[in-house]
Amino acid sequence: MDKVKENIKHIWLFGIYGIIGSLYGVFNKPWNEVSNLTTIFDMKIPFLKIFIIPYYSWYVFLVGGVLFLMFNDKKSYYKAVYSLCIGVSICYGIYLLFQTTIARPVIVGNDFLSRLVRYTYQNDNPFNCFPSIHVYTTAVIGYFLLGLKNLKSYQKYMILTLVVSIILSTVFVKQHLILDVISALGLGYFIINGINLLEERIGTSKDEEREGTYS
């Protein structure tokens, strides 16, 4: 219980991300010229309703991944959530300047998966897809989870499999396009490297201060 209390006090930062994430609905509507980034490669990707399952597993992966980091590696937890806050805020800025859309298929089945896809389409308008927040957040959490020490091989494979399946699900259920995925991964690369570089510089500055104190 003491360990839980000790760790839970750090959850405030994830709460800030939750507030930022809740603003998505403000941007999920058309208000200006809308671009369609569909490529010939997107048109060759089939619609596979089974991928709606890994698509929704994103919610569990995001919350579970962040909490796992918080309890196991505070430094990675803070870097991960800072990355989420910064990256999603940048995505919102891009949505304001460059609005995109995606054409969705008509879902006619009445089975559970078809109904779940229709529910998704009804509650998430096909706007502001570039970059994909779904992909960005998955890549960020996956990166920091896979960087944890003492993970067993099977745990790494499970995390990697889930990350890949969630990212693929965004294009197979026609929620995102290939360029949405690429831009999200690129954004994640720059944000994560920027935060790692900042950490190194702060650490170097502190080391120099300590050396100056003892010299």
Secondary structure, 3 states (H helix, E strand, C coil): CHHHHHHHCCCHHHHHHHHHHCCHHHHCCCCCCEEECCCHHHHHCCCCHHHHHHHHHHHHHHHHHHHHHHHHCHHHHHHHHHHHHHHHHHHHHHHHHCEEECCCCCCCCCCHHHHHHHHHHHHCCCECCCCCHHHHHHHHHHHHHHCCCCCCHHHHHHHHHHHHHHHHHHHHCCCCCHHHHHHHHHHHHHHHHHHHHHHHHHHHHHHHHHHHHHC
